[in-house]
Amino acid sequence: MSESRDFCPRCGDPIPEREDPLPGMPRERDDVVCDSCYFEDFELVDAPDEVQVHVCAQCGAIHRGNRWVDVGARDYTDIAIEEVSNSLGVHLNAEDISWGVEPEQIDENNIRMHCHFSGIVRGTPVDESIVIPVSIARETCKRCGRIAGGYFASLVQVRADDRVPTTEEGEEAIEIAESYIAEREEKGDRDAFISSVKRTPNGPNIKISTNKMGSSVAKQIRERLGGTIDEHPTLVTEDGDGNEVYRVTFVTRLPRYTAGDIIDPEDDDDGPVLVRSNKGRLKGIRLTTGEHYESEFEDGERPDAEHLGSTEDAQETTVVTVEDEYAVQVLDPETFEAKTIPRPDYFDPDAPMVPVLKSQSGLHILPDEAVEDDTDE
Protein backbone atom coordinates (compact mmCIF):
# COMPACT_ATOMS: atom_id res chain seq x y z
CA MET A 1 0.00 0.00 0.00
CA SER A 2 1.48 3.34 -1.03
CA GLU A 3 1.64 6.26 1.36
CA SER A 4 -0.51 9.33 0.84
CA ARG A 5 0.63 12.90 1.37
CA ASP A 6 -1.52 13.04 4.54
CA PHE A 7 -0.05 12.81 8.01
CA CYS A 8 -1.68 11.59 11.24
CA PRO A 9 -2.70 14.64 13.29
CA ARG A 10 -1.85 12.75 16.50
CA CYS A 11 1.57 11.22 15.91
CA GLY A 12 2.64 12.85 12.63
CA ASP A 13 3.27 9.55 10.83
CA PRO A 14 2.21 9.33 7.20
CA ILE A 15 -1.20 7.73 6.60
CA PRO A 16 -1.46 4.86 4.08
CA GLU A 17 -3.39 5.80 1.00
CA ARG A 18 -7.02 4.58 1.12
CA GLU A 19 -9.82 4.45 -1.36
CA ASP A 20 -11.80 7.64 -1.56
CA PRO A 21 -15.45 7.40 -0.50
CA LEU A 22 -18.10 7.23 -3.18
CA PRO A 23 -19.34 10.56 -4.54
CA GLY A 24 -21.69 12.18 -2.03
CA MET A 25 -20.50 9.96 0.84
CA PRO A 26 -18.73 11.76 3.71
CA ARG A 27 -15.25 10.76 4.81
CA GLU A 28 -15.27 9.24 8.28
CA ARG A 29 -13.59 11.30 11.00
CA ASP A 30 -11.27 8.43 11.99
CA ASP A 31 -9.94 8.10 8.44
CA VAL A 32 -7.56 11.02 9.10
CA VAL A 33 -5.58 9.10 11.78
CA CYS A 34 -3.11 6.28 11.27
CA ASP A 35 -3.85 2.67 12.15
CA SER A 36 -1.72 2.77 15.29
CA CYS A 37 -3.60 5.76 16.74
CA TYR A 38 -6.92 4.42 15.48
CA PHE A 39 -6.58 1.11 17.35
CA GLU A 40 -5.51 2.84 20.56
CA ASP A 41 -9.13 3.95 21.13
CA PHE A 42 -10.85 1.23 19.12
CA GLU A 43 -13.45 -1.00 20.82
CA LEU A 44 -14.77 -3.89 18.77
CA VAL A 45 -17.74 -4.50 21.07
CA ASP A 46 -20.06 -2.14 22.95
CA ALA A 47 -21.38 -4.07 25.96
CA PRO A 48 -23.22 -3.20 29.19
CA ASP A 49 -21.49 -3.60 32.53
CA GLU A 50 -24.28 -5.90 33.71
CA VAL A 51 -27.51 -7.44 32.41
CA GLN A 52 -30.48 -8.04 34.67
CA VAL A 53 -33.24 -10.46 33.63
CA HIS A 54 -36.59 -9.91 35.35
CA VAL A 55 -38.39 -13.23 35.82
CA CYS A 56 -41.84 -13.99 37.23
CA ALA A 57 -41.32 -16.48 40.04
CA GLN A 58 -44.82 -17.90 39.49
CA CYS A 59 -45.24 -18.47 35.73
CA GLY A 60 -41.66 -18.07 34.48
CA ALA A 61 -42.40 -15.16 32.13
CA ILE A 62 -39.68 -12.57 31.56
CA HIS A 63 -40.03 -8.81 31.38
CA ARG A 64 -38.97 -7.26 28.09
CA GLY A 65 -39.40 -3.60 27.37
CA ASN A 66 -42.72 -2.67 28.94
CA ARG A 67 -44.39 -6.07 28.87
CA TRP A 68 -44.15 -9.61 30.18
CA VAL A 69 -43.42 -12.41 27.72
CA ASP A 70 -44.03 -16.12 28.22
CA VAL A 71 -40.92 -18.13 27.37
CA GLY A 72 -41.92 -21.54 28.68
CA ALA A 73 -38.61 -22.20 30.46
CA ARG A 74 -37.40 -22.79 33.99
CA ASP A 75 -33.70 -22.91 33.06
CA TYR A 76 -32.86 -19.31 32.24
CA THR A 77 -29.38 -19.87 30.83
CA ASP A 78 -30.65 -19.71 27.26
CA ILE A 79 -32.70 -16.63 28.13
CA ALA A 80 -29.64 -15.00 29.67
CA ILE A 81 -27.63 -15.72 26.51
CA GLU A 82 -30.38 -14.16 24.39
CA GLU A 83 -30.65 -11.08 26.60
CA VAL A 84 -26.88 -10.56 26.56
CA SER A 85 -26.77 -11.05 22.79
CA ASN A 86 -29.48 -8.44 22.32
CA SER A 87 -27.56 -5.96 24.48
CA LEU A 88 -24.29 -6.19 22.52
CA GLY A 89 -23.20 -3.91 19.70
CA VAL A 90 -20.36 -4.54 17.21
CA HIS A 91 -18.40 -1.69 15.60
CA LEU A 92 -19.78 -0.69 12.20
CA ASN A 93 -16.35 -0.82 10.57
CA ALA A 94 -15.80 -4.45 11.52
CA GLU A 95 -16.16 -7.11 8.83
CA ASP A 96 -16.29 -10.92 8.86
CA ILE A 97 -17.51 -10.94 12.44
CA SER A 98 -17.57 -14.20 14.39
CA TRP A 99 -18.54 -14.51 17.99
CA GLY A 100 -19.54 -16.89 20.76
CA VAL A 101 -20.96 -16.78 24.27
CA GLU A 102 -20.08 -19.27 27.02
CA PRO A 103 -22.20 -19.17 30.19
CA GLU A 104 -20.73 -19.85 33.61
CA GLN A 105 -23.39 -20.62 36.22
CA ILE A 106 -22.37 -19.06 39.53
CA ASP A 107 -25.54 -19.85 41.47
CA GLU A 108 -29.28 -20.03 40.89
CA ASN A 109 -29.58 -16.30 40.22
CA ASN A 110 -26.20 -15.33 38.77
CA ILE A 111 -24.47 -16.24 35.50
CA ARG A 112 -21.23 -14.98 34.00
CA MET A 113 -21.25 -14.65 30.22
CA HIS A 114 -17.84 -15.06 28.61
CA CYS A 115 -18.15 -13.37 25.21
CA HIS A 116 -15.55 -13.76 22.46
CA PHE A 117 -15.53 -11.65 19.27
CA SER A 118 -13.23 -11.45 16.24
CA GLY A 119 -13.32 -9.58 12.95
CA ILE A 120 -11.40 -7.58 10.38
CA VAL A 121 -10.98 -3.81 10.75
CA ARG A 122 -8.90 -1.78 8.28
CA GLY A 123 -7.61 -5.06 6.95
CA THR A 124 -6.30 -6.01 10.38
CA PRO A 125 -7.59 -9.02 12.37
CA VAL A 126 -8.92 -7.92 15.76
CA ASP A 127 -10.48 -9.84 18.63
CA GLU A 128 -11.91 -9.01 22.00
CA SER A 129 -13.11 -10.96 25.04
CA ILE A 130 -15.41 -9.58 27.71
CA VAL A 131 -17.24 -10.95 30.71
CA ILE A 132 -20.78 -9.74 31.40
CA PRO A 133 -22.44 -10.66 34.70
CA VAL A 134 -26.14 -11.58 34.44
CA SER A 135 -28.44 -11.53 37.46
CA ILE A 136 -31.89 -13.15 37.59
CA ALA A 137 -34.33 -10.88 39.43
CA ARG A 138 -37.40 -12.82 40.54
CA GLU A 139 -40.67 -10.95 40.99
CA THR A 140 -44.38 -11.32 40.23
CA CYS A 141 -45.82 -10.38 36.86
CA LYS A 142 -49.05 -8.43 36.56
CA ARG A 143 -51.00 -11.51 35.46
CA CYS A 144 -49.90 -13.69 38.38
CA GLY A 145 -50.47 -10.81 40.77
CA ARG A 146 -54.04 -10.51 39.54
CA ILE A 147 -54.65 -14.23 39.82
CA ALA A 148 -53.24 -14.29 43.36
CA GLY A 149 -55.45 -11.37 44.28
CA GLY A 150 -58.59 -13.03 42.91
CA TYR A 151 -59.05 -10.38 40.21
CA PHE A 152 -61.83 -10.89 37.67
CA ALA A 153 -63.72 -8.68 35.24
CA SER A 154 -66.61 -10.99 34.39
CA LEU A 155 -68.66 -13.64 36.12
CA VAL A 156 -70.27 -16.45 34.13
CA GLN A 157 -73.15 -18.05 36.02
CA VAL A 158 -74.54 -21.32 34.64
CA ARG A 159 -78.19 -21.69 35.58
CA ALA A 160 -81.25 -23.38 34.06
CA ASP A 161 -84.81 -22.36 33.22
CA ASP A 162 -87.16 -23.47 35.98
CA ARG A 163 -84.77 -26.21 37.13
CA VAL A 164 -81.26 -26.78 38.47
CA PRO A 165 -78.52 -27.70 35.98
CA THR A 166 -77.48 -31.33 36.19
CA THR A 167 -74.01 -32.21 37.45
CA GLU A 168 -73.09 -33.28 33.92
CA GLU A 169 -74.24 -29.94 32.48
CA GLY A 170 -72.30 -28.00 35.10
CA GLU A 171 -69.09 -29.96 34.51
CA GLU A 172 -69.44 -29.59 30.75
CA ALA A 173 -69.87 -25.82 31.11
CA ILE A 174 -66.72 -25.66 33.26
CA GLU A 175 -64.82 -27.73 30.69
CA ILE A 176 -65.96 -25.35 27.93
CA ALA A 177 -64.66 -22.36 29.90
CA GLU A 178 -61.34 -23.98 30.79
CA SER A 179 -60.74 -25.15 27.21
CA TYR A 180 -61.46 -21.71 25.78
CA ILE A 181 -59.15 -19.95 28.23
CA ALA A 182 -56.41 -22.55 27.68
CA GLU A 183 -56.68 -21.94 23.94
CA ARG A 184 -56.30 -18.19 24.47
CA GLU A 185 -53.26 -18.79 26.69
CA GLU A 186 -51.65 -21.02 24.03
CA LYS A 187 -52.03 -18.17 21.56
CA GLY A 188 -50.03 -15.91 23.88
CA ASP A 189 -52.88 -13.93 25.45
CA ARG A 190 -51.56 -13.08 28.92
CA ASP A 191 -54.88 -11.48 29.87
CA ALA A 192 -56.56 -14.90 29.69
CA PHE A 193 -57.14 -16.67 33.00
CA ILE A 194 -59.85 -18.06 35.25
CA SER A 195 -59.69 -16.66 38.77
CA SER A 196 -61.95 -19.24 40.34
CA VAL A 197 -64.60 -21.87 39.68
CA LYS A 198 -67.26 -22.34 42.35
CA ARG A 199 -69.76 -25.18 42.14
CA THR A 200 -72.92 -23.94 43.86
CA PRO A 201 -76.20 -25.83 44.42
CA ASN A 202 -77.73 -23.70 41.64
CA GLY A 203 -74.91 -24.21 39.12
CA PRO A 204 -71.28 -23.16 38.55
CA ASN A 205 -69.95 -19.62 38.99
CA ILE A 206 -66.87 -18.98 36.84
CA LYS A 207 -64.79 -15.82 37.36
CA ILE A 208 -62.92 -14.79 34.21
CA SER A 209 -60.24 -12.17 33.57
CA THR A 210 -61.95 -9.96 30.96
CA ASN A 211 -65.49 -9.09 29.92
CA LYS A 212 -64.75 -10.05 26.32
CA MET A 213 -63.64 -13.55 27.32
CA GLY A 214 -66.54 -13.91 29.72
CA SER A 215 -68.91 -13.10 26.85
CA SER A 216 -67.17 -15.63 24.59
CA VAL A 217 -67.35 -18.37 27.23
CA ALA A 218 -71.07 -17.70 27.80
CA LYS A 219 -71.74 -17.89 24.05
CA GLN A 220 -69.84 -21.17 23.72
CA ILE A 221 -71.84 -22.67 26.60
CA ARG A 222 -75.06 -21.55 24.95
CA GLU A 223 -73.93 -22.96 21.61
CA ARG A 224 -73.11 -26.35 23.15
CA LEU A 225 -75.90 -26.67 25.74
CA GLY A 226 -78.57 -24.29 24.42
CA GLY A 227 -80.42 -21.64 26.39
CA THR A 228 -80.20 -17.88 26.70
CA ILE A 229 -77.74 -15.29 28.02
CA ASP A 230 -78.57 -12.32 30.23
CA GLU A 231 -75.96 -9.60 30.84
CA HIS A 232 -75.84 -7.55 34.04
CA PRO A 233 -73.10 -4.86 34.05
CA THR A 234 -71.99 -3.23 37.30
CA LEU A 235 -69.87 -0.07 37.45
CA VAL A 236 -66.80 -0.78 39.59
CA THR A 237 -64.34 2.07 38.92
CA GLU A 238 -62.88 4.50 36.39
CA ASP A 239 -59.58 4.07 34.57
CA GLY A 240 -56.79 6.65 34.39
CA ASP A 241 -58.51 8.42 31.49
CA GLY A 242 -61.79 8.75 33.34
CA ASN A 243 -63.53 5.95 31.41
CA GLU A 244 -66.05 3.90 33.35
CA VAL A 245 -64.99 0.31 34.01
CA TYR A 246 -67.74 -2.29 34.32
CA ARG A 247 -67.78 -5.82 35.68
CA VAL A 248 -70.33 -7.91 33.78
CA THR A 249 -72.24 -10.94 35.04
CA PHE A 250 -73.27 -13.27 32.23
CA VAL A 251 -76.13 -15.55 33.28
CA THR A 252 -76.25 -18.50 30.90
CA ARG A 253 -79.65 -20.03 31.46
CA LEU A 254 -79.90 -23.54 30.08
CA PRO A 255 -83.15 -24.74 28.48
CA ARG A 256 -86.01 -25.90 30.64
CA TYR A 257 -86.10 -29.23 28.80
CA THR A 258 -83.10 -31.28 27.72
CA ALA A 259 -82.51 -34.30 25.52
CA GLY A 260 -84.05 -37.31 27.24
CA ASP A 261 -86.87 -35.37 28.91
CA ILE A 262 -90.44 -36.43 28.19
CA ILE A 263 -93.00 -33.64 28.03
CA ASP A 264 -96.65 -33.20 27.11
CA PRO A 265 -97.09 -29.98 25.08
CA GLU A 266 -100.10 -27.99 26.21
CA ASP A 267 -100.92 -26.58 22.77
CA ASP A 268 -102.06 -29.89 21.25
CA ASP A 269 -103.61 -33.25 22.09
CA ASP A 270 -101.19 -35.44 20.14
CA GLY A 271 -99.55 -36.97 23.17
CA PRO A 272 -96.16 -36.87 24.94
CA VAL A 273 -92.88 -35.96 23.23
CA LEU A 274 -89.41 -37.38 23.83
CA VAL A 275 -87.05 -34.40 23.58
CA ARG A 276 -84.12 -34.96 21.22
CA SER A 277 -82.70 -31.44 20.84
CA ASN A 278 -83.15 -28.04 22.44
CA LYS A 279 -81.03 -25.89 20.08
CA GLY A 280 -83.08 -22.96 18.82
CA ARG A 281 -86.43 -24.73 18.79
CA LEU A 282 -87.27 -27.82 20.78
CA LYS A 283 -87.34 -30.99 18.66
CA GLY A 284 -88.30 -34.56 19.45
CA ILE A 285 -90.54 -37.52 18.58
CA ARG A 286 -94.11 -38.32 19.54
CA LEU A 287 -94.38 -41.36 21.78
CA THR A 288 -97.85 -42.13 20.42
CA THR A 289 -96.88 -42.28 16.73
CA GLY A 290 -93.09 -41.85 16.38
CA GLU A 291 -93.63 -38.74 14.26
CA HIS A 292 -91.25 -35.76 14.40
CA TYR A 293 -92.14 -32.89 16.71
CA GLU A 294 -90.87 -29.33 16.55
CA SER A 295 -92.05 -26.40 18.66
CA GLU A 296 -93.50 -23.29 17.09
CA PHE A 297 -91.02 -20.56 16.17
CA GLU A 298 -92.27 -18.18 18.83
CA ASP A 299 -92.05 -20.89 21.51
CA GLY A 300 -88.42 -21.65 20.71
CA GLU A 301 -86.80 -24.08 23.11
CA ARG A 302 -89.28 -23.56 25.94
CA PRO A 303 -92.83 -24.36 24.80
CA ASP A 304 -95.55 -24.56 27.42
CA ALA A 305 -95.62 -28.20 28.42
CA GLU A 306 -95.96 -30.54 31.36
CA HIS A 307 -92.84 -32.45 32.34
CA LEU A 308 -93.71 -36.15 32.65
CA GLY A 309 -90.28 -37.64 33.32
CA SER A 310 -87.19 -38.73 31.43
CA THR A 311 -85.63 -41.79 29.85
CA GLU A 312 -84.03 -42.47 33.24
CA ASP A 313 -87.53 -43.36 34.47
CA ALA A 314 -88.00 -46.07 31.82
CA GLN A 315 -89.01 -49.58 32.91
CA GLU A 316 -88.84 -52.84 30.98
CA THR A 317 -92.14 -54.65 30.48
CA THR A 318 -93.54 -57.58 28.52
CA VAL A 319 -95.29 -57.31 25.16
CA VAL A 320 -98.55 -59.28 25.39
CA THR A 321 -99.81 -58.97 21.82
CA VAL A 322 -99.77 -56.68 18.81
CA GLU A 323 -103.38 -55.74 18.21
CA ASP A 324 -103.01 -53.83 14.92
CA GLU A 325 -100.86 -51.15 13.26
CA TYR A 326 -102.02 -48.56 15.78
CA ALA A 327 -102.15 -50.44 19.08
CA VAL A 328 -100.15 -52.93 21.14
CA GLN A 329 -100.91 -54.66 24.41
CA VAL A 330 -98.28 -54.68 27.18
CA LEU A 331 -98.15 -55.42 30.89
CA ASP A 332 -98.32 -52.50 33.27
CA PRO A 333 -94.88 -52.65 35.00
CA GLU A 334 -96.44 -51.80 38.38
CA THR A 335 -99.85 -53.59 38.41
CA PHE A 336 -98.98 -56.28 35.82
CA GLU A 337 -102.34 -55.70 34.13
CA ALA A 338 -102.53 -56.04 30.35
CA LYS A 339 -103.10 -52.61 28.80
CA THR A 340 -103.65 -51.51 25.25
CA ILE A 341 -101.50 -48.48 24.36
CA PRO A 342 -100.53 -46.56 21.17
CA ARG A 343 -98.08 -48.32 18.85
CA PRO A 344 -95.41 -45.87 17.56
CA ASP A 345 -93.70 -46.65 14.27
CA TYR A 346 -90.35 -47.32 16.01
CA PHE A 347 -91.89 -50.29 17.87
CA ASP A 348 -90.46 -53.69 16.90
CA PRO A 349 -93.39 -56.15 16.68
CA ASP A 350 -91.03 -59.10 17.27
CA ALA A 351 -89.64 -57.67 20.51
CA PRO A 352 -90.69 -59.66 23.62
CA MET A 353 -89.83 -56.76 25.95
CA VAL A 354 -90.01 -52.97 25.53
CA PRO A 355 -89.03 -49.96 27.63
CA VAL A 356 -92.01 -47.89 28.76
CA LEU A 357 -92.70 -44.74 30.76
CA LYS A 358 -95.64 -44.68 33.09
CA SER A 359 -96.91 -41.18 33.92
CA GLN A 360 -100.12 -39.31 34.55
CA SER A 361 -100.57 -39.22 30.78
CA GLY A 362 -100.61 -43.00 30.64
CA LEU A 363 -98.26 -45.74 29.50
CA HIS A 364 -96.02 -45.12 26.47
CA ILE A 365 -93.33 -47.10 24.68
CA LEU A 366 -89.89 -45.45 24.42
CA PRO A 367 -87.36 -45.98 21.61
CA ASP A 368 -84.78 -48.63 22.53
CA GLU A 369 -81.86 -46.43 21.45
CA ALA A 370 -83.00 -43.55 23.68
CA VAL A 371 -82.92 -45.75 26.74
CA GLU A 372 -79.62 -47.36 25.67
CA ASP A 373 -78.03 -43.91 25.13
CA ASP A 374 -79.13 -42.84 28.57
CA THR A 375 -77.70 -46.03 30.11
CA ASP A 376 -74.39 -45.50 28.30
CA GLU A 377 -74.09 -41.98 29.65
Helices and strands as residue ranges (DSSP letters): E 3-7, E 14-16, G 29-32, H 35-40, E 45-46, E 51-56, E 62-64, E 67-69, H 77-87, E 89-90, E 95-107, E 110-121, E 124-139, H 142-148, E 154-160, H 167-186, E 194-200, E 203-208, H 211-225, E 228-238, E 244-254, E 261-265, E 273-277, E 283-286, E 292-294, E 305-310, G 311-313, E 315-322, E 327-331, E 338-342, E 353-359, E 362-365, H 368-376
